[in-house]
Amino acid sequence: MEVTVTRVKKYNATWNNVISVNGVPVAIAKSAHRAGQISAYIQGLPAEVNDLWLKRELKKIMAVI
């Protein structure tokens, strides 16, 4: 499982961080810290992700992988 964080520029807006698993984008975060927390959670490391909806969606993704 390869988890990557890519910084992308939105049109006429700020930068966002896209978290991808095996090349498939799974989440978008505005800050690099939050992107790191999400990628750590996906990899099974201890991470502080307080958004319950996001946790539920990430668990679905982790179950498929």
C-alpha positions as CSV (number, residue, x, y, z in Angstrom):
1,M,0.0,0.0,0.0
2,E,1.5,3.3,-1.1
3,V,0.2,6.4,0.6
4,T,1.2,9.7,-1.0
5,V,0.5,13.3,-0.2
6,T,0.5,15.7,-3.2
7,R,0.2,19.5,-2.9
8,V,-2.0,20.8,-5.7
9,K,-3.1,24.3,-6.7
10,K,-6.8,25.0,-7.2
11,Y,-7.8,27.5,-9.8
12,N,-7.7,31.0,-8.3
13,A,-7.6,29.6,-4.8
14,T,-5.2,28.3,-2.2
15,W,-3.1,25.1,-2.2
16,N,-4.6,21.8,-1.1
17,N,-3.1,18.5,-0.1
18,V,-4.4,15.4,-1.8
19,I,-3.9,12.1,0.0
20,S,-3.8,9.1,-2.4
21,V,-3.6,5.4,-1.8
22,N,-2.1,3.4,-4.6
23,G,-2.6,6.4,-7.0
24,V,-6.3,6.8,-6.1
25,P,-7.2,10.1,-4.3
26,V,-9.1,9.4,-1.1
27,A,-9.1,12.7,0.8
28,I,-8.3,16.4,0.5
29,A,-6.8,18.5,3.4
30,K,-6.0,22.2,3.5
31,S,-3.0,21.9,5.9
32,A,0.0,19.7,5.7
33,H,-0.4,18.7,9.3
34,R,-3.9,17.4,8.8
35,A,-2.8,15.6,5.6
36,G,0.0,13.9,7.6
37,Q,-2.5,12.8,10.3
38,I,-4.8,11.3,7.7
39,S,-2.0,9.4,6.0
40,A,-0.8,8.1,9.3
41,Y,-4.3,6.9,10.1
42,I,-4.6,5.1,6.8
43,Q,-1.3,3.4,7.5
44,G,-2.5,2.2,10.9
45,L,-0.2,4.5,13.0
46,P,-1.6,6.4,16.0
47,A,-3.1,9.6,14.7
48,E,-5.6,12.2,15.9
49,V,-8.5,12.3,13.4
50,N,-11.5,13.8,15.2
51,D,-13.9,13.9,12.2
52,L,-16.2,10.9,12.6
53,W,-17.4,11.0,9.0
54,L,-13.9,11.0,7.7
55,K,-12.9,8.1,10.0
56,R,-15.8,6.0,8.8
57,E,-14.9,6.7,5.1
58,L,-11.2,5.9,5.7
59,K,-12.2,2.6,7.4
60,K,-14.1,1.6,4.3
61,I,-11.1,2.4,2.2
62,M,-8.8,0.5,4.5
63,A,-11.1,-2.6,4.5
64,V,-10.8,-2.8,0.7
65,I,-7.0,-2.5,0.6
